[in-house]
Structure formats: structure tokens, C-alpha cells
Amino acid sequence: MKIALVALGGNSLIADSSKISFADQYATVKETVRNLLELIKSDYGLVITHGNGPQVGFTLLRSHLARNRLPEIPLDAANALTQAEIGYMIQLAINNELVQNRINRSVTTVVTQVVVDKNDPSFQNPTKPIGPFYTKKEASVLQKELGWVLKEDAGRGFRRFVASPKPLEIVEAKPILTLLQAGVIVIAVGGGGIPVLKTNSGFKGIAAVIDKDLASSLLASTIGAELFLISTSVAKVFRNYNRPDQKPIDEMTVEEAKALYQAGHFAVGSMAPKIEAAISFLDKGGKLVIITNPINIALALKGDAGTRIVR
């Protein structure tokens, strides 16, 4: 069985920052799913992953506003909640496409845990801002009561900062593979997965954020995927992006990608982790990575759009 993993970027869920209601997000998801129709119709076992940064932020803001009535929602639980919510949206959209196109497949969401190392250096220097802004007084109270790390951010107040550790193991990899082998389309590793630590008694959730593309790459390698497609906001990868001498890349080898990565052609926090994820996937035996935007997915699968990275 051939397996493809598609990592959906934030623009596949929220295309316009002024339209963030559930209905708005679902409308965007429907358009994204239509762009995946060729893969859904194909004989690939299909896994779909996605981001959840804004949605986790919404959940934490709701929790903050309700703090005088209900306990704060832990970050790992907020990740689980949003994995399920976004999974439902994608499931609903795919199920409707399956019915309308008379395709005999089913789809499900696996709320996914991802093992990280408690000694990962990122825990010593949390750099990932999450949730709402707080006043200095609120930040002081939260730091004392909950042990959070809060820093001034963008001149708008104080925000909570958490670690972004490397993903080491996908806890639900075996059931995901079992579902794929049964012909089920699987939605998994939402938002990079729920970070957990291995303990003598099992697993324990920890407050952190795993990069979605790195976790998707790890899952793709673990289940033996051949194709890793990263959907993002740009049609192609560029050398010197947003500079006067920027140049689109149609295809490159993994060695060329490594050289450009080392030379600083890809911005930290945007394209760099996607290239890092692509390199990791190909180094572990994957065959092809495609990076493009949602509207060009069908063309990119035919080799007529996007950037292809090969071994």
C-alpha cells in the first residue's frame, strides 16, 4: 500500500483573520478538502495533519475569560480539544465529498500524543508564545500560582511562553497504520500532537508546542509514507524569499535543500521548519516531498506546480 501524508497549513483553516467563527473555518476547510479530491480518489492510504495555533489561542482565551467560574484549561488539554474540533470539520468536509463523488471510503480522527524529551534544551528557554495577553499584575499572579513563564510581547502586554521540543515518537502510530490498511482516511497529529513524557507508569502530558511539520514528518516516516505534501501559503519555495532577487524553486534534491537551508535561504518560523521536515523525511527513506498552496495541490501532484524535493 502506498501512503501519502498531507500537512495542512494554517491558511487551510483560517484564510482571513477577520473570519474566525466555526462557520468561517468550516467554509475554508471545505475548499481545502476539494483541493485534495485527487488524493482522496486515488489508491493512496491518506493521512491528513493540520495546525491548530489560533484555535488553541481561542480556547485559552475562553478559559481566561471564564477563570472566575471555571479552572484554567491546561495546554495539553487545549491541544486535545482543538484536535477533535478541527478533526470533526475535516471529517465532515471529506465525508460530504465521499458521498457526493460516490467514493467508498471512510474517514476518522485520531487524537494523537507525541513523545518528547524532558531534557530537551527548549524547556530551559521557552520561546513559543501562546494564549491571550495579560497585564503585568495578572502575569505576576499567574507566574506565582501556576508556575508559568510570562514575558512582555510586542509591547501589548505579557504572554505565556512554552517550549517547542523535538518530536521523538508518535504514540498512536500503530493504530493509525491499522486504520490506513483498512482503507480509512486518517486525520492525526493535529497541531504537532499533544506533547507527552514517558514515565515508569506510562505517559504524562506536558505544556509545550511541537512544530506541526516536524511531527508530520516523523509520522510520515514511522508509517512508511512515500509522499509527504506540505500545504502552505505560497505556491512554491523561493530562494531569498521576499528579497529583490527571490527565485522560485521547481525541484531540488535533498542535498540541494540542505545546502540552501544551511545558507539561510529559508526564514526561521515559516519555511525553515518545512524544509527541515522535508529533509528528515527523505533522509529516513521517503521518496517525494511537495510544497505548495492549497489551490495548486492537484496540479502539484501532476508535477505542474509547487516545489518538489527528491532524494
N, C-alpha and C positions, 0 to 999 in steps of 0.2 A: 504494500500500500504506500503510495506517495502521500506525503504530508506537507501542507503549506501552513505557515503561521503568518497572520496579518496583524500588525501592531497599529492600532488606530490612534492618531494624534488628537490633541485637544480640539482642533478645528472640526473634527468629525462629530463632536458632541455639542460644542458651542461655537457657532460661526460668527456670532455678533454679540459683543459683551453687553449690549443693551437688551438682549433677548435671552433670558436665562431661566424662564419658567420651565416646568416639566414639559408642557406642550411645545414650547420652542425647541427644547433639546430633542424631543422625540421627532419633530419635523426634520431637524438636521440629521438625526440618526437614520431616518427613512431614506434620505438622499444618499447617504454614505453606503447603506446596505444595497441600494440599487447599483452602485458602482462595483459591488462585489459579486454581482449576479453571475458573471462568467466563472468565477471560482466556485460559487455555490452549485452551479450546474455541472461542474467538472467532476472527475473521478478522484480529485484530491481529498484526503482527510483534512478537514479545515478547522483550525483553531484561531480564534479572534481574541486579541488582548486590547486593552484600552487604558487611557489615562483617567485620573479622577481628581486632579488637583483642585479645580474650582468647586467641585461637588463636595469634597471633604471640607473645604473652606466654608461652604454654605452650612454644612452640618455643625461645624464647630461654632459658627456664628449663632445659629439657632440655640445651641447648647448654652452659649454665653448669655444670650438674652433671657433664657429661662433659668439662669443659675440660682435665682431666689426661690424657685419652685421645685427644681429637679437637679440631681447631681450632674457634674460635668461629664460629657461623653469622652471616654479615653480615645486616643488617636487610633489604636488598633481596631477598636470597635467602629469608629467612624469609617475606617477603610472597608471593613466588612459590610457595613450598611450601604455604602456607595457602590461597592462591587455588585451587590444584589440589585440595587436600584438601576444602575446602568445596564447590568446584565439583562434585567427584565425588558428595558427599552430595546436593546439589540435583539433579544429573543422575539419580542413582539413583531418587530420590523421584518426579521428573517422569516418567521412563521407565515406572515402575510404574503411575502414573496414566494414562499414554497407553495402555498395554496393557489395563488394567482397564476403561477407558472407550472402547476401540476407536477411538482418535483417531490418525489417520495423520500424525503429526508426529515430528520427531526433535529432539534437544537436544544441545548441546555446550558446553564451557567454553573460553574464550579467555583465557589468562594475559596480562594487559594491562599495558602500560607507559604512563606518563603523563609528559609533558614538564613540567618546572618550570624556573624561572629561578635560576641560581646566585647572582644578586644579590637574590633575594627577601629582604626585611627579616627574615623569620623565622629565617634562618640566622645572623643576628647575635645573636639572643636565643631559643635553643631552649626551648620551653615544654611539649613533649609528652613525658610520662614513659612509658617502655616497659620491659618486661622485669622481672627479679627485683630484690629489694633486696640491697644489698651492705653489708659492714662498711666503716668508714672506711678501714681498711688496704687492703681489696680495691679500693675506689674509687680510692685513690691509685695503686695499681699499674695498674689499667685505664686511668686517665687518662694515665699516662706511656707505657704500652705501645701503646695503641690510639688515643689521642687523643680519647677520649670526653669528653663533658660530663656530669659527675655532680654531683648536688645532693642535699642532705638532703630527704626527702619524707615528710610525715605522721608524723614522729617515729619511723619504723620502720626507718630506715637510709638509705642512699644509693641513688638510682636514676639510670639514664641518661636524659638529656633530649635530644630531637632537634627539628628544625624542623618546622613544618607549613606548607609553601609552597602558594601558589595553583596549581591545575592550569591548564595552558595549552593542551595538545594531547593527544589520545588517539592514540597511535602506531598501534594496531590498528583504528582506526575503519573503514577501507575493507573489510578482511576481515569485520568484524562486520556491516557493511551487506550485503555479498555473501551471507553466510550467511542473514540475515533475508530477503533477496529470494528465496532458495531454500526458504523456509518453515521454516527451522531456528530453534528457540528457543535463544537465546544467553545464557550466564552470563558476565559480564565485569566489569571494573573492581573486582574484589574488594578490599576494604579501601582503596578510593580509588585502586587501581592501584600499580604499582611506580614510584616517582619516578625519573626519568632526566633527565640533562642532554644537550642536543645539543652535539656536538663536531664538529671538522673531519673526524673519522674515523667518525662515527656517533653512537651513544648510550652513555652511561655511567651505571650505577646509582649512586644517592647515598642515604645514610642520612637518611631523613625519613619523615614520615607525612602523607599528603594526606587532607583531610576527605572521607569517603565520599560524602556528599550533594552536595558541590560538584563532585566528579569525575563523579558520576552525572548531575548537571545538565548538565555540559559534554558528556558523551557523548550525552545525550538531544537536545541542541541540534545537535550535529555530525551526527547521523544523521537529523535531521528528525522526531523523535518528536512526536506530537500530545498524548499523555498522559504525565504524569510522576507516578507514585504512590509516595509515601514511607510505608513501613510502619514504625511506631514503637511505643512502649509505651503511648500514650494514644489514646483513641477520637477525640478532637478536639483542635484547637488552642484554647488559652484566652487571653483577656486576663487579665493579673495572675495567672498560674498559681500555685497553692499559697498564695494570699492569701485573706483572708475575702471579698473582692469579686470573686473569679475568675468569669469568664463564658465559656461555650463559644462558639465561632465556627462557624456553619454554612457561611457563604460570605462571601468578601470579594474585592474587586478587587485587582489588583496594586498600585494606588496606595494603597489602604487598608492593605495589607500593609506597604508601605514606611513609611507614617506610624506604624503600630504598632511596627515594627522600630526606627525612629529614636527612638520614645518609650520604648524599653526594656521592652516588654511580654514579650519572649521571652528566656529565660535563655541566657547565653553557655555554649557547650559542650553544650547539649541542643537546645532548639527553635530558637535563633537561626540556626545554620548551615542548618537545614532551610528556614527562611523565606528566608534569603539565597539558597539554591539554587533555591527556587521562583521568586523574583523574577527571578533571572538567566535561568532557562528561559523564563519568559513574556516578558521583555524581548527575548529573541532570537527570538521568533516562536512559541513553544509555545502551545497552546490551553488546557490544563487541568492543574492540579495538584490531587491529592487527598492529604491527610494523614490517616491513621487507623491503628488497630492491626490485627494480622493477622486476628483473628476477625471484624472488620467490613468486610473488603475487598470481599466480594461485595455487601453492602448499599451500601457507599460508591460502587461502580461504577454503581449504580442511582440514586444521589442520595439515599439514605435513611440515610446515616451519614457520619461523618467531616467534615472541613473541606475545602471546595472553594475554590480560588483561581483566579480567571479574569482575562482581560485586560479 
